[in-house]
Amino acid sequence: MRLPIVAIIGRANVGKSTLFNRIVRKRHAITDDRPGVTRDRNYLESEWNGKSFLLMDTGGYTKPDDEMDEAVREQTLIAIDEADVIVFLTDLKSGITDLDSEVAGLLRKKISSKKIIAAVNKVDSEKARLEAELFRKLGLGEPHFISALSGGGVADMLDEVINGFEEIESDDEAEDADAGKIKLAIVGRPNVGKSSLVNALTGEKRHIVTTLAGTTRDSIDSVFKRNDEDYVLIDTAGLRKRARVEGNIELYSTLRTEKAIERADVAILLLDAELGLENQDMKIINLVAEKKRGLVIAVNKWDLLEKDSQTADELTKVLQSQLKSFGYIPTVFISALRKQRIFKAIDLAREVWENRRKRIDTSKLNDVMQAEIKKSPPWSKSGKEIKIKYVAQLSIEPPLICFYASNAGLVEPPYRKWLERKIREHFGFEGTPIELRFREKTEGKTSRAPKRKR
């Protein structure tokens, strides 16, 4: 079930970030007396009375005097569309401004489809409450009188925010519909051909394809069948560098891309053949690894590159040297436009999906790894002896392999990496992260490993 989204909106300098920090119980959003400090939307999971939700802080709604103002204004409009609950915050000390009235007008049109909660900030006395009655004129129902700074009235407002969350439509039905399907997230920088690949795979022009970077703003699912197996393709907005996300709808797209990776079994990272692997691609790779998902690199626009019979091998070597610790990720060269090797990319992703679910027999794992360990025993800086006595795979998706040893906490990082290389050398696991753990084992007693989902 997805978390409900609660957006705090309003014009600049009414205390949105202060309220955000109050609700999440930490100083997460930057607050300042100067208007317009919040430009990006901030997101953080929060909880009230046992109900969780995703809280969104937004930049101040303003008149579009310049490009930045227009971008900040646009992100507020996107927040209104995406949120399940909208907290419209105004400021008692400033009174009702023209911008307040403009935002209220936008929200009145959404009342039939959105839960709108009006809140007047900086109400910290009985006299102030009487003055705040004026804000009923905004036509958004009974306003909550609060003080974001001191917390007054916030609890009552949150009670209304979470009321009925169980009735908000969830993604449970979509998740049930996806059960048994192999879920692939198509990720990459803007304009590398993600939507073109989805269109080519599904055989229909479902996605808009243009040469304008960032056409896709959201995650969109497409379903297709190959070799009697069902696949879900999750097309995503392109991930840009943080500096280029500022004040634009792409910040929300980045969040959606992260969520798409979480939903996926395997991600297919598209690269531009002419540009190769860039810093932002490495950030995406790190994100996929952090989420412990499988990964395939598909070098797109291969048809546009001048090449000979050695080009693919040479570029593969370059990529492997750049990937370093991610050298386990397989690579395929494709052209989404000409539909060259696009199904090879899918078949490769399916192999990675299988590798994530692979389980190695315990006796075989011990026979192979103990022979390797005997050739190259572990060492420690302290000089204490480390003996690895037993190896077992505890779970899958991703594969989790545990080494039980004396002085297990002293195993050095280089030796851990060596063990991973040997596991991959003997058992494959191409395209998927492997998690290694080291547990203390003494004679006749082994520390219990935490339970993992099987």
C-alpha positions in Angstrom: 0.0 0.0 0.0 1.4 3.4 -0.9 1.5 6.1 1.7 -1.0 8.9 1.4 0.6 12.2 0.4 0.0 15.3 2.5 1.1 18.6 0.9 1.6 21.9 2.7 1.0 24.7 0.3 0.7 28.5 0.5 2.5 31.7 -0.5 6.0 32.4 0.6 6.9 33.0 4.3 3.7 31.8 6.0 5.6 29.2 8.0 5.2 26.1 5.7 8.7 24.7 6.5 8.3 25.4 10.2 5.1 23.4 10.2 6.8 20.7 8.2 9.5 20.4 10.8 7.0 20.4 13.6 5.1 17.5 12.1 8.1 15.4 11.2 9.6 16.2 14.6 13.0 17.2 13.3 14.7 20.1 11.6 14.5 18.8 8.1 13.4 21.7 6.0 15.4 24.9 6.0 13.5 27.8 7.6 14.3 31.5 7.3 12.5 34.8 7.7 13.2 35.6 4.0 10.5 34.6 1.6 11.2 31.9 -1.0 13.8 29.9 0.9 12.1 26.6 0.0 12.4 26.1 -3.7 12.6 22.3 -4.0 9.8 20.2 -2.6 10.9 18.3 0.5 9.5 14.9 1.3 9.6 12.9 4.5 7.7 10.0 5.9 5.8 11.0 9.0 3.3 9.4 11.4 0.5 10.6 13.6 -1.6 8.4 16.0 -0.3 5.2 14.3 -1.0 6.3 10.7 1.9 6.9 8.3 1.9 9.4 5.4 4.4 11.2 3.2 4.6 14.8 4.1 5.5 17.3 1.3 6.9 20.8 1.9 6.6 23.1 -1.1 8.0 26.4 -2.3 5.9 29.5 -1.8 3.2 30.2 -4.4 4.1 33.5 -6.0 3.5 35.7 -9.0 5.7 34.5 -11.9 8.0 37.5 -12.2 10.9 35.5 -13.5 11.8 32.0 -14.6 12.6 30.8 -11.0 9.3 32.1 -9.7 7.5 30.4 -12.5 9.2 27.1 -11.7 8.4 27.4 -7.9 4.8 28.2 -8.8 4.6 25.2 -11.1 5.9 22.8 -8.4 3.0 24.0 -6.2 0.5 23.2 -8.9 2.0 19.8 -9.3 1.9 19.2 -5.5 -1.9 20.1 -5.6 -2.5 17.6 -8.3 -0.5 14.8 -6.7 -1.5 15.1 -3.0 -4.3 13.2 -1.3 -4.6 15.8 1.4 -3.7 19.5 1.1 -3.0 21.7 4.0 -3.4 25.3 2.9 -1.4 27.5 5.2 -2.0 31.3 5.6 -0.5 33.9 8.0 -2.6 35.8 10.5 -0.1 38.7 10.7 -0.2 39.3 7.0 -3.9 38.9 6.7 -5.6 37.7 3.5 -3.5 38.7 0.5 -4.3 38.6 -3.2 -2.1 35.5 -3.5 -4.0 33.8 -0.7 -7.2 34.5 -2.5 -5.8 33.1 -5.7 -4.6 29.9 -4.1 -8.0 29.5 -2.3 -9.7 29.9 -5.7 -7.6 27.1 -7.1 -8.4 24.8 -4.2 -12.1 25.5 -4.2 -12.2 23.8 -7.6 -10.6 20.7 -6.1 -12.8 20.3 -3.1 -14.9 17.6 -4.7 -11.9 15.4 -5.4 -9.4 16.5 -2.7 -9.4 16.8 1.0 -8.6 20.4 1.7 -7.7 21.6 5.2 -7.3 25.4 5.8 -4.9 26.4 8.5 -4.1 29.9 9.8 -0.6 30.2 11.3 0.8 32.4 14.0 -2.4 32.2 16.1 -1.0 32.1 19.6 -3.5 34.0 21.8 -7.3 34.3 22.3 -7.2 37.8 20.8 -5.4 36.3 17.7 -8.1 33.6 17.4 -10.8 36.3 17.2 -8.8 38.1 14.4 -8.3 34.8 12.6 -12.1 34.4 12.2 -11.7 36.6 9.1 -10.0 33.7 7.2 -13.4 31.9 6.9 -14.0 34.2 4.0 -11.6 32.1 1.9 -14.4 29.6 1.5 -12.5 26.4 2.4 -14.5 25.4 5.5 -13.7 25.8 9.1 -10.0 26.8 9.4 -7.6 25.4 12.0 -5.9 28.1 14.1 -2.4 27.0 14.8 1.1 28.1 15.8 3.7 26.1 13.8 6.4 27.5 16.0 5.0 26.5 19.4 2.8 23.6 18.2 -0.5 25.0 19.3 -3.4 23.6 17.4 -1.3 21.3 15.3 -2.5 18.1 17.0 -6.1 18.9 16.2 -5.2 19.7 12.6 -3.3 16.4 12.2 -6.3 14.5 13.6 -8.3 15.8 10.7 -5.5 15.1 8.2 -5.3 11.4 9.0 -9.0 10.9 9.4 -10.1 8.5 6.7 -6.7 7.5 5.4 -7.8 3.9 5.3 -10.3 4.9 2.7 -7.8 6.5 0.4 -7.2 4.4 -2.7 -4.0 2.4 -2.4 -1.8 0.5 -4.8 -2.8 -2.9 -3.4 -4.9 -3.8 -6.4 -2.1 -2.8 -8.8 0.3 -4.8 -6.7 -2.0 -7.9 -6.8 -2.3 -7.5 -10.6 1.5 -7.5 -10.9 1.9 -10.6 -8.8 3.8 -13.2 -10.8 5.0 -10.7 -13.3 8.7 -9.7 -13.7 8.9 -6.0 -13.0 11.5 -4.0 -14.9 12.1 -0.3 -14.2 13.5 1.7 -17.2 15.8 4.3 -15.8 18.4 6.8 -17.0 19.1 10.5 -17.6 16.6 12.5 -19.7 16.5 12.0 -23.4 18.3 8.7 -23.6 15.3 6.9 -25.2 13.4 5.3 -22.3 10.0 5.9 -23.7 11.2 4.9 -27.1 12.3 1.6 -25.7 9.0 1.0 -24.0 7.1 1.8 -27.2 9.4 -0.6 -29.1 8.9 -3.4 -26.6 5.1 -3.1 -26.3 4.6 -2.6 -30.0 2.3 0.4 -29.5 2.8 4.2 -29.3 1.6 4.4 -25.7 4.2 7.0 -24.6 4.9 10.4 -26.0 8.3 10.4 -27.6 10.0 13.7 -28.3 13.5 15.1 -28.5 12.7 17.4 -25.5 14.4 16.2 -22.4 12.1 15.3 -19.5 8.9 14.7 -21.4 7.9 11.9 -19.0 7.1 13.4 -15.6 5.8 10.3 -13.9 6.2 6.6 -13.6 4.0 4.7 -16.1 3.4 1.0 -16.3 3.2 -1.1 -19.5 2.6 -4.8 -19.6 3.8 -7.2 -22.3 4.3 -10.9 -22.8 7.5 -12.7 -24.0 8.0 -16.4 -24.1 4.7 -16.9 -22.2 5.9 -14.8 -19.3 4.4 -11.5 -18.3 6.5 -8.4 -17.8 5.7 -5.0 -16.3 7.7 -2.1 -17.7 7.9 0.9 -15.4 8.9 3.9 -17.5 10.3 6.7 -15.4 11.2 10.4 -15.7 14.9 11.0 -16.4 17.1 11.6 -13.4 19.0 14.9 -13.6 21.8 16.3 -11.5 20.5 17.9 -8.4 21.4 21.4 -9.5 19.2 21.0 -12.5 16.3 19.8 -10.5 16.0 23.0 -8.6 12.6 24.6 -8.7 11.2 22.3 -11.3 8.7 19.4 -11.6 11.7 17.1 -11.9 12.3 16.9 -8.2 9.0 15.0 -7.9 9.9 13.0 -10.9 13.1 11.9 -9.1 11.1 10.8 -6.1 8.8 8.8 -8.4 11.8 7.2 -10.1 13.2 6.1 -6.7 9.7 4.6 -6.0 9.7 2.9 -9.4 13.1 1.3 -8.6 11.7 0.1 -5.2 8.8 -1.5 -7.1 11.0 -3.2 -9.6 12.8 -6.5 -9.5 15.4 -5.4 -12.0 16.3 -1.9 -13.4 17.5 -1.4 -17.0 19.7 1.7 -17.1 19.8 3.3 -20.5 23.0 5.1 -21.6 23.6 7.3 -24.7 26.2 5.5 -26.8 27.7 8.8 -27.8 28.0 10.1 -24.2 28.9 6.9 -22.4 28.8 6.6 -18.6 28.5 9.9 -16.8 28.5 10.9 -13.2 24.7 11.0 -13.0 24.6 7.4 -14.4 26.8 6.3 -11.5 24.4 8.0 -9.0 21.6 5.9 -10.6 23.7 2.8 -10.3 24.4 3.5 -6.6 20.7 4.1 -6.0 19.7 0.8 -7.6 22.4 -1.0 -5.5 21.2 0.8 -2.4 17.7 -0.5 -3.1 19.3 -4.0 -3.6 17.7 -4.4 -7.1 19.2 -6.1 -10.1 20.6 -4.0 -12.9 21.3 -4.3 -16.6 23.0 -1.5 -18.6 21.6 -1.0 -22.1 23.7 1.3 -24.3 21.1 2.9 -26.6 21.4 4.7 -29.9 24.0 2.2 -31.0 23.0 2.7 -34.6 24.2 6.3 -34.5 27.7 5.4 -33.5 30.5 4.9 -36.0 32.0 1.5 -35.2 33.8 -1.6 -36.3 33.8 -5.2 -35.1 35.9 -4.3 -32.1 33.9 -1.3 -30.9 31.5 -3.2 -28.6 34.3 -5.1 -26.9 36.4 -2.0 -26.4 33.4 0.0 -25.0 32.6 -2.9 -22.7 36.1 -2.9 -21.3 35.9 0.9 -20.7 32.5 0.5 -18.9 33.9 -2.3 -16.7 36.8 -0.1 -15.7 34.5 2.8 -14.9 32.1 0.6 -12.9 34.8 -0.7 -10.6 33.0 -2.5 -7.7 29.9 -2.7 -9.9 31.7 -4.9 -12.5 29.0 -7.6 -12.0 26.5 -5.5 -14.1 26.0 -7.0 -17.6 25.9 -4.7 -20.7 24.0 -4.9 -24.0 24.1 -2.5 -27.0 20.7 -1.6 -28.4 18.8 0.8 -30.7 15.3 1.4 -29.4 14.5 3.3 -32.6 15.5 0.4 -34.9 14.5 -2.3 -32.4 17.9 -3.8 -32.4 18.7 -6.2 -29.6 15.9 -4.8 -27.4 14.6 -8.2 -26.6 18.1 -9.3 -25.7 18.0 -6.6 -23.1 14.8 -8.1 -21.7 16.2 -11.7 -21.8 19.3 -10.4 -19.9 17.1 -8.7 -17.3 15.3 -12.0 -16.9 18.6 -13.8 -16.2 19.4 -11.2 -13.6 15.9 -11.7 -12.1 16.7 -15.4 -11.8 20.1 -14.7 -10.3 18.4 -12.6 -7.6 16.3 -15.7 -6.7 19.2 -18.2 -6.9 19.9 -20.3 -3.9 23.2 -22.2 -3.5 23.2 -25.6 -1.8 24.9 -25.2 1.6 27.3 -28.2 1.2 28.4 -27.0 -2.3 28.9 -23.5 -1.0 31.0 -24.7 1.9 33.1 -27.0 -0.3 33.9 -24.3 -2.8 34.5 -21.4 -0.5 36.4 -23.3 2.2 38.8 -24.4 -0.6 39.3 -20.8 -1.6 39.7 -19.6 2.0 42.3 -22.3 2.7 44.4 -20.9 -0.2 44.0 -17.3 1.1 43.0 -17.2 4.8 41.6 -14.0 6.3 43.8 -11.6 8.3 43.3 -8.9 10.8 45.2 -5.7 11.7 45.1 -6.8 15.4 47.0 -10.0 14.6 44.2 -12.1 16.1 43.4 -15.3 14.3 40.2 -15.4 12.2 38.8 -18.8 11.3 35.8 -19.0 8.9 34.2 -22.3 10.0 30.9 -22.3 8.1 29.1 -20.6 5.2 25.4 -20.5 4.5 23.0 -18.6 2.2 20.3 -17.2 4.4 17.9 -15.6 1.9 17.3 -14.5 -1.7 16.2 -11.3 -3.5 19.0 -10.2 -3.0 21.2 -13.2 -2.1 22.4 -13.0 1.5 25.4 -15.1 2.4 26.6 -15.4 5.9 30.2 -16.4 7.1 30.4 -17.8 10.6 33.8 -17.2 12.0 35.9 -16.6 15.1 36.6 -12.9 15.5 34.2 -12.3 12.7 34.1 -8.5 13.4 37.8 -8.3 12.5 37.4 -9.3 8.8 38.9 -6.5 6.8 36.9 -4.8 3.9 39.4 -5.9 1.2 39.0 -9.5 2.3 35.2 -9.2 2.2 35.5 -7.9 -1.4 37.7 -10.8 -2.2 35.2 -13.2 -0.9 32.4 -11.6 -3.0 34.6 -11.9 -6.1 35.2 -15.6 -5.4 31.4 -16.2 -4.9 30.7 -14.5 -8.2 33.5 -16.4 -9.9 32.1 -19.7 -8.9 28.3 -19.1 -8.7 27.6 -16.2 -11.1 25.0 -13.9 -9.6 25.5 -11.6 -12.6 23.6 -8.3 -12.4 22.5 -8.6 -8.7 24.0 -7.3 -5.5 25.2 -9.8 -3.0 24.9 -9.1 0.7 27.6 -10.6 2.9 27.4 -10.9 6.6 29.9 -12.1 9.2 28.7 -13.7 12.4 30.6 -14.8 15.5 31.0 -18.6 15.8 32.7 -20.2 18.8 33.1 -23.9 19.6 29.6 -25.3 20.1 27.9 -21.9 19.9 26.8 -19.7 17.0 25.3 -16.3 17.3 21.9 -16.2 15.7 21.5 -14.2 12.5 18.5 -12.0 12.3 15.5 -13.4 10.4 15.2 -12.3 6.8 12.3 -12.6 4.4 12.7 -15.7 2.4 
